[in-house]
Amino acid sequence: MATITAGKYGWVAASSELGWTTARNATTGNSFQNQSTSSNTQSVAISYTSGGKGSDWTVKRQFLAFNATAYQTGYTITNLKLYYLPTTSTAGSGGAGLKVALVKSTAQGNANSNLTASDFNNFDDTVDYAANDGSIDVTWRDLSTLQSWDLNSTAISAITSTGYLKICVMEYLYDYPDSSPMSTGTLSGFSNYSTVPYLSFTATPTGWSYGDINGTTSPEDKLNAVGYADISTVIEIPFTP
């Protein structure tokens, strides 16, 4: 399997006392973080508090950017997954963790630019990179072991058309559909960045019919359907085993 670690990763958050819409659709965030090394940091969240001093709404989104130019052409990509390491600090609306949606990000340049406050709204939630159906398969787990999400053909197309995959991970129940929470509380996904999020996939070179090229480990394997021992015949150079 081929793997690509996020070249840039982090989060941007926006808060407002004026209402959900002001926070959720803010063009600029109030805070952000890049390339954390923390073993327990909040990466995705929505929060609604209300009290004697008024109400407050907060939305936090994770942004991940991968440089996949090495696989943009010449390969068929399948079995694309995004791996991440959550923590048990994660708190969702159910018992399994935080429901999330993975959508297209337009932040972080060519996976080489840090996030700024102005990146808060740099995503396109009409372009889904996962099932985004509220199922356990797209849930930020409240566990402390390595987890993964299956990415779809649209995510694969982003790699083959641009050479980059840039993902915004957002809370599913309220942020993704832009629906104001009706009760106070916080839903959040926590990361352990001792393992930086990474992509894993099968990369089969065009014209190759022997599986993942990364699994070709010995001279006895075939190269572009030509046996290693027959290469000398193909290029007309004497060959002595």
Backbone torsions as a table, in degrees:
resi	resn	phi	psi	omega
1	MET	NA	141.7	174.2
2	ALA	-87.3	147.4	177.4
3	THR	-133.8	147.5	176.0
4	ILE	-138.1	121.1	178.1
5	THR	-83.8	145.3	178.9
6	ALA	-56.4	127.1	177.2
7	GLY	-75.5	-33.3	175.8
8	LYS	-138.4	141.8	178.6
9	TYR	-155.9	154.4	179.3
10	GLY	165.0	-163.1	-179.8
11	TRP	-142.0	158.8	173.7
12	VAL	-133.8	137.0	-177.9
13	ALA	-128.6	149.7	175.5
14	ALA	-131.8	138.3	178.3
15	SER	-128.2	151.2	178.6
16	SER	-155.1	144.2	172.9
17	GLU	-95.0	-1.2	-174.8
18	LEU	-90.3	-14.8	178.9
19	GLY	143.1	167.1	-179.5
20	TRP	-58.7	-48.5	-176.1
21	THR	-60.2	-39.5	179.9
22	THR	-63.6	-39.7	178.9
23	ALA	-74.7	-49.2	-173.3
24	ARG	-65.1	-38.4	-175.5
25	ASN	-104.5	20.7	178.0
26	ALA	-60.4	141.8	176.8
27	THR	-83.6	-19.3	179.8
28	THR	-135.7	137.9	179.0
29	GLY	-84.0	174.9	177.5
30	ASN	-100.0	-21.1	-177.5
31	SER	-155.3	159.4	179.7
32	PHE	-159.2	166.1	179.9
33	GLN	-148.8	144.2	178.7
34	ASN	-126.9	137.5	170.6
35	GLN	47.2	52.0	177.3
36	SER	-64.0	149.7	172.7
37	THR	-113.4	10.3	-178.0
38	SER	-65.7	148.6	177.0
39	SER	-91.1	0.2	179.6
40	ASN	-161.0	82.7	-178.8
41	THR	-125.7	138.8	178.7
42	GLN	-71.9	125.0	-175.2
43	SER	-113.4	-29.8	180.0
44	VAL	-137.0	136.6	-179.8
45	ALA	-166.0	156.7	160.9
46	ILE	-133.5	142.8	-177.7
47	SER	-142.9	139.8	175.7
48	TYR	-134.9	119.0	177.5
49	THR	-122.7	150.0	179.9
50	SER	-149.3	136.3	-178.6
51	GLY	-165.2	-162.0	-177.4
52	GLY	-62.8	-25.5	-179.5
53	LYS	-94.2	6.3	179.1
54	GLY	110.6	-169.4	-177.3
55	SER	-111.9	159.9	178.6
56	ASP	-147.2	135.3	177.5
57	TRP	-118.7	136.4	178.4
58	THR	-132.2	138.2	175.6
59	VAL	-129.2	129.2	178.9
60	LYS	-127.4	134.3	-178.9
61	ARG	-127.5	141.9	176.1
62	GLN	-92.9	141.4	177.0
63	PHE	-124.8	132.9	-179.0
64	LEU	-130.1	136.9	179.9
65	ALA	-133.1	131.7	-175.8
66	PHE	-124.2	131.8	174.2
67	ASN	-91.4	106.4	-177.8
68	ALA	-115.1	26.3	-176.4
69	THR	-61.4	-26.1	179.3
70	ALA	-65.5	-19.5	-178.0
71	TYR	-117.2	12.8	-176.4
72	GLN	-65.6	-40.8	179.8
73	THR	-128.2	155.9	176.2
74	GLY	86.0	3.6	-177.7
75	TYR	-137.4	151.1	165.9
76	THR	-103.6	122.9	-176.6
77	ILE	-102.8	130.4	177.8
78	THR	-138.9	168.8	175.6
79	ASN	54.5	45.6	-177.6
80	LEU	-78.9	125.7	-179.8
81	LYS	-132.8	150.2	173.2
82	LEU	-110.9	120.3	-180.0
83	TYR	-100.3	142.2	178.8
84	TYR	-149.0	158.4	179.4
85	LEU	-115.2	105.9	-179.7
86	PRO	-84.9	-179.3	172.9
87	THR	-133.4	167.6	-178.3
88	THR	-77.2	0.2	173.2
89	SER	-75.1	-13.3	179.0
90	THR	-57.7	135.3	-178.8
91	ALA	-136.3	115.0	179.5
92	GLY	-112.9	-165.2	-178.8
93	SER	-88.1	-9.2	178.7
94	GLY	-127.9	-164.9	-176.5
95	GLY	-89.2	-6.8	-173.2
96	ALA	-99.0	-17.8	-177.3
97	GLY	140.3	-158.9	-175.8
98	LEU	-98.0	123.2	175.1
99	LYS	-71.7	131.8	-177.0
100	VAL	-131.1	167.3	172.7
101	ALA	-128.3	139.0	178.8
102	LEU	-109.8	115.8	-175.9
103	VAL	-129.3	174.8	-178.5
104	LYS	-68.8	133.1	172.6
105	SER	-105.9	149.1	174.0
106	THR	-119.4	18.6	179.6
107	ALA	-95.6	173.8	168.6
108	GLN	69.8	22.7	173.0
109	GLY	53.7	-134.7	176.1
110	ASN	-95.4	54.7	-177.5
111	ALA	58.4	30.7	-177.3
112	ASN	-136.3	9.4	-178.2
113	SER	-121.1	135.6	177.3
114	ASN	-72.1	153.1	175.1
115	LEU	-69.2	149.1	171.0
116	THR	-130.1	173.3	-180.0
117	ALA	-59.0	-30.9	-177.3
118	SER	-73.3	-5.4	179.1
119	ASP	-87.4	-0.8	-174.7
120	PHE	-53.4	-41.2	-175.8
121	ASN	-102.6	17.4	-177.2
122	ASN	-89.4	70.2	177.1
123	PHE	-150.9	165.3	177.6
124	ASP	-129.7	100.4	-175.6
125	ASP	-81.4	9.5	170.2
126	THR	-92.8	-5.2	178.9
127	VAL	-114.6	102.7	-178.2
128	ASP	-87.6	137.2	176.1
129	TYR	-107.8	3.3	176.4
130	ALA	-148.9	-178.7	-177.6
131	ALA	-62.1	-36.1	177.4
132	ASN	48.1	50.6	-175.2
133	ASP	-115.6	9.5	179.3
134	GLY	76.8	9.1	-177.7
135	SER	-84.7	172.2	177.4
136	ILE	-62.0	-24.3	-178.4
137	ASP	-70.4	-18.3	177.8
138	VAL	-126.1	53.3	179.8
139	THR	-122.6	134.4	174.9
140	TRP	-78.0	105.5	-168.7
141	ARG	-71.8	148.9	177.2
142	ASP	-93.4	51.9	-178.3
143	LEU	-121.9	175.9	178.7
144	SER	-120.8	23.7	178.9
145	THR	-118.4	157.1	-177.3
146	LEU	-57.7	131.8	-178.4
147	GLN	-127.0	166.8	178.8
148	SER	-145.9	156.6	171.4
149	TRP	-119.6	140.3	174.2
150	ASP	-77.8	129.7	176.1
151	LEU	-100.1	153.2	-170.6
152	ASN	-98.0	-175.2	-177.3
153	SER	-66.2	-26.5	177.5
154	THR	-66.4	-38.3	176.5
155	ALA	-66.2	-40.3	177.4
156	ILE	-62.8	-41.2	179.2
157	SER	-62.7	-34.2	177.1
158	ALA	-61.6	-38.7	178.3
159	ILE	-67.7	-47.3	-174.4
160	THR	-75.1	-20.6	-180.0
161	SER	-94.8	-31.6	-176.4
162	THR	-119.2	-21.8	-176.0
163	GLY	87.6	-0.4	-178.4
164	TYR	-133.4	151.0	171.4
165	LEU	-128.1	118.8	-177.8
166	LYS	-123.7	122.6	-169.7
167	ILE	-122.0	136.6	168.5
168	CYS	-107.5	123.8	176.5
169	VAL	-101.8	119.3	-176.0
170	MET	-127.8	155.3	177.5
171	GLU	-63.3	141.5	-168.6
172	TYR	-88.2	-40.6	-170.0
173	LEU	-73.6	-33.9	-174.5
174	TYR	-120.5	-48.1	-177.2
175	ASP	-68.4	-48.7	-176.7
176	TYR	-58.5	-47.1	179.1
177	PRO	-89.7	0.4	-176.1
178	ASP	56.9	61.3	-179.2
179	SER	-124.6	119.5	-175.4
180	SER	-64.6	131.6	175.5
181	PRO	-64.4	139.9	-176.1
182	MET	-94.1	-17.9	-179.9
183	SER	-125.9	154.2	-178.5
184	THR	-73.0	157.4	178.7
185	GLY	142.1	177.6	-179.0
186	THR	-130.5	131.4	171.4
187	LEU	-113.0	129.1	-173.0
188	SER	-152.5	149.6	174.9
189	GLY	-115.3	128.8	-177.7
190	PHE	-108.8	144.2	-178.0
191	SER	-114.1	146.6	166.2
192	ASN	-109.2	104.4	-174.2
193	TYR	-86.2	16.6	167.8
194	SER	-64.9	-23.1	168.5
195	THR	-117.2	113.1	178.6
196	VAL	-73.9	137.7	178.6
197	PRO	-51.4	141.5	-178.4
198	TYR	-146.1	156.4	175.2
199	LEU	-93.2	145.9	172.4
200	SER	-133.6	135.7	-177.8
201	PHE	-162.1	163.7	173.0
202	THR	-92.3	127.2	179.7
203	ALA	-117.4	108.2	-179.0
204	THR	-105.8	115.9	-179.4
205	PRO	-58.5	143.1	177.5
206	THR	-58.1	128.8	-179.0
207	GLY	90.2	-7.3	-179.5
208	TRP	-93.3	133.0	-177.3
209	SER	-122.4	24.8	-176.1
210	TYR	-120.4	27.5	174.8
211	GLY	89.6	-164.1	-176.2
212	ASP	-61.5	126.4	179.6
213	ILE	-59.6	-28.2	-179.8
214	ASN	-70.1	-10.5	177.2
215	GLY	-92.9	-0.6	178.3
216	THR	-84.2	106.4	-168.9
217	THR	-120.9	-6.4	-175.7
218	SER	-141.5	157.4	178.9
219	PRO	-59.5	-21.9	-179.1
220	GLU	-72.2	-20.4	176.2
221	ASP	-70.0	161.5	-178.2
222	LYS	-92.9	145.1	178.4
223	LEU	-112.4	116.7	-177.0
224	ASN	49.5	43.2	175.2
225	ALA	70.9	11.1	177.5
226	VAL	-111.5	124.8	179.1
227	GLY	-59.1	142.1	-178.7
228	TYR	-54.1	-42.6	-177.3
229	ALA	-69.4	-14.8	-178.6
230	ASP	-98.0	-2.2	-177.8
231	ILE	-59.8	-38.6	-178.3
232	SER	-61.6	-35.8	178.7
233	THR	-67.3	-40.6	-178.3
234	VAL	-64.2	-42.3	-176.3
235	ILE	-98.3	4.5	174.5
236	GLU	59.9	41.4	174.1
237	ILE	-116.6	130.7	179.0
238	PRO	-54.5	140.0	-175.2
239	PHE	-127.5	129.2	175.7
240	THR	-121.2	114.8	-178.4
241	PRO	-58.0	NA	NA
